[in-house]
Amino acid sequence: MALELWPDNTIEELKEEFMEILKSNNQGVLLYKLEGKFIGFNQVSIRYDYVEGSNTRPVGFIEGIFVKEGYRLKGVAKSLVRNGEKWAKAKGCTEMGSDVELHNVDSYNFHKSIGYTEMNRIICFLKDIK
C-alpha cells in the first residue's frame, strides 16, 4: 500500500523506512483490516519542530494516509485519522497536523470534510548549483 501512495520509492526503501518506524516511540503506522485484508493505513508521527499554524509542541502529524481503491468514501480514512489523533493525544499532543500536495484535490477535500483547517499554501523551490 505504501508503494501505491509513494510510487517514487522502491519497495526496499519503504521496507527499511517502515522497519525504523516500528522501532520508534515517536512514529507509528495504523492499519485498517477488513475481512482479513489490510485495506488502508495511516502513518503518524510526533513532530517537535514547528508545524505550520500550530501553537503547541509537540504536534501529532499525519505523514501519509492511504485507502485501497474500492474501499474509499466509506469512512475508512476517517477512522484511521481519528485513531491517529487518539495515538497523538496519548503521546501528549493537543494538535494534529497534516499536509497535502497542491494538486491533490481529493486529499484536500477529505481533510476539510473531517475538520482540518487550511493554515497556509507554499511553493518550494530548489536549484542544483553544482
N, C-alpha and C positions, 0 to 999 in steps of 0.2 A: 504494500500500500504506500509506503514511503517513497518508493521509486516512482509511483504514479503521481505523487504530489510534487516531488523534486526530480524530474526526469534528467536534469543536467548532471546528476550524481551517478556514481556507479553503485552497484549492489555491495561491493566490497567496502566502499567509503561509508555507506549508510550502515552496514553491519557494525563497522568499527565505531561509528558515532553512537549508535544505539547501545552498544556494549558499555561505552563510557557513561551514557545516561543512566543505565541500570545500576552503576556503581555510585552515582551521585546522590547526595541528600538534597540538592537544590534543583534537580531536574526529574522529570517523570514522563511516562507515557501511559495514558489511559486508553484501554481498548474497549471496544463495544462488540459484544458477541451475540449473535442471533442464530438460533437453530444450529448451534455447533460450529458456526463460521464467524470469523472475525470480519466485520464489515466497516469498521471505522476506527480512527484513533485521534487522540489529542495529545500533542507533545507540549508539555508545560515546563516552565522554569520559574525560578525566583531570581529577579534582577535587582542588583544593588546599585547599579548605575542609574542615571536619570532615564525615566521613561516619559516620553512626550505627554505633557499635560498632567502628570502625576504630582501629588502633594506630599507623598509619603515615601519612605524606603523601609524595607524592600517592597517590591511590587511583583505580584504574580504576572506571568506573561504567557500568552498562547503563542508558541513558536511555530506551530503548524497543526492544522486540523484537516482531516480527510474522511470522507464517507464514500464508499464504493457506489458507482453508478447503479441505479435501480433501487437504492435504499435512501436516496436523497429526498428532501422535503417531507420526511416522515418523523421528524423530531430527534433523529439520532445525533446530529451535530449539536443541537441544543442541549441534549442530555450530556454529551461529552463536555461541553463548555461548563455546564452547571457543576459537574463533578470536578472539573479543573479548578473552578472557583472555590469549591469546598476544600480541595487539596491545598490551594494557596492560603486560604483562611487558617487552616490547621498549621501552616508554617509561619503564621503571624502577619500575613498581609491583609490590608484593608482595601486595596485597589487591585484591579486586574487589567492588564494592557494587552494589546494585540496590534497588528498592522496588516495591511493588505497592499498589494501592488495596484497602482493607479488603474490599470486596465481590467482588473478583476472585479467587475460589477456585481457578479453573483455573491462573492465573498463580502463585498461592501454592504450589499443589501441584507445579507444574513446578519452581519454584526449589528446593523441598525435595528433589525427586527427583534433582536434579543436584548436590547437595551444599552448597547455600547454607543458612546458619543464620539464623533469625529473630533480630534484635537488639532490636527494640522495636516497640511499637504506639503511634501517636499520633493524636489527632484535632485538627485545626487549626481555629480559629475566626477569623472576621473580621466586623466590623460597620462598615457605612458610617455615618460620623458627619458628613456634610455639613451 
